[in-house]
Amino acid sequence: MLTLIELSSSVALLVWGTYIVRTGIMRVFGSDLRRILGKSIGKKSRAFLAGIGVTALVQSSSARALLVIFL
C-alpha cells in the first residue's frame, strides 16, 4: 500500500512539474511560439512526424525521470 502511495505522489509531482514548465514557457514565449510552430509545421505530414518526434522525446524523458525518482 505504501508503494502505491509513493508511486501516486511521484506521478503527481511529475504532472505538476510539467504543468509549471508549460506555464513558464507560455508566459515567456506565448504568441511568438505559436506563430513559429504554425509556420514551421504547416503541412500535415510534417506536423505528424514532428508530433511523433516530440512524443518520443517526452516519453523517454518522463521514463528517465521516473527511474531516477525510484532509484
Phi, psi and omega per residue, in radians:
M1 nan -0.697 3.142
L2 -1.143 -0.642 3.106
T3 -1.108 -0.685 3.114
L4 -1.127 -0.690 3.103
I5 -1.161 -0.729 3.111
E6 -1.116 -0.733 3.108
L7 -1.102 -0.779 3.130
S8 -1.091 -0.737 -3.137
S9 -1.203 -0.603 3.092
S10 -1.141 -0.755 3.118
V11 -1.133 -0.702 3.123
A12 -1.094 -0.722 3.103
L13 -1.145 -0.673 3.105
L14 -1.106 -0.781 3.135
V15 -1.138 -0.748 3.140
W16 -1.119 -0.747 3.101
G17 -1.084 -0.704 3.084
T18 -1.098 -0.715 3.107
Y19 -1.100 -0.751 -3.139
I20 -1.109 -0.748 3.115
V21 -1.110 -0.783 3.129
R22 -1.055 -0.769 -3.140
T23 -1.097 -0.736 3.127
G24 -1.117 -0.760 3.126
I25 -1.114 -0.733 -3.139
M26 -1.164 -0.606 3.106
R27 -1.193 -0.676 -3.094
V28 -1.325 -0.860 -3.015
F29 -1.732 -0.661 3.052
G30 0.818 -2.067 -3.047
S31 -1.189 -0.514 3.095
D32 -1.075 -0.732 3.132
L33 -1.117 -0.751 3.113
R34 -1.098 -0.718 -3.126
R35 -1.146 -0.799 -3.141
I36 -1.104 -0.782 3.120
L37 -1.131 -0.650 3.122
G38 -1.113 -0.675 3.129
K39 -1.298 -0.727 -3.051
S40 -1.325 -0.394 -3.128
I41 -2.137 1.133 -3.106
G42 -1.439 -0.596 -3.107
K43 -1.607 2.615 -3.101
K44 -1.130 -0.645 -3.119
S45 -1.177 -0.713 3.106
R46 -1.177 -0.665 3.116
A47 -1.129 -0.700 3.126
F48 -1.104 -0.826 -3.140
L49 -1.141 -0.695 3.099
A50 -1.128 -0.672 3.095
G51 -1.108 -0.714 3.102
I52 -1.116 -0.761 3.139
G53 -1.097 -0.805 3.137
V54 -1.132 -0.716 3.124
T55 -1.079 -0.731 3.123
A56 -1.108 -0.722 3.126
L57 -1.162 -0.754 -3.105
V58 -1.167 -0.754 -3.125
Q59 -1.150 -0.693 -3.128
S60 -1.201 -0.642 3.121
S61 -1.252 -0.604 3.084
S62 -1.156 -0.732 3.108
A63 -1.102 -0.730 3.098
R64 -1.075 -0.753 -3.135
A65 -1.096 -0.737 3.127
L66 -1.148 -0.666 3.097
L67 -1.125 -0.715 3.135
V68 -1.143 -0.649 3.137
I69 -1.089 -0.727 -3.048
F70 -1.518 -0.224 3.136
L71 -1.673 nan nan
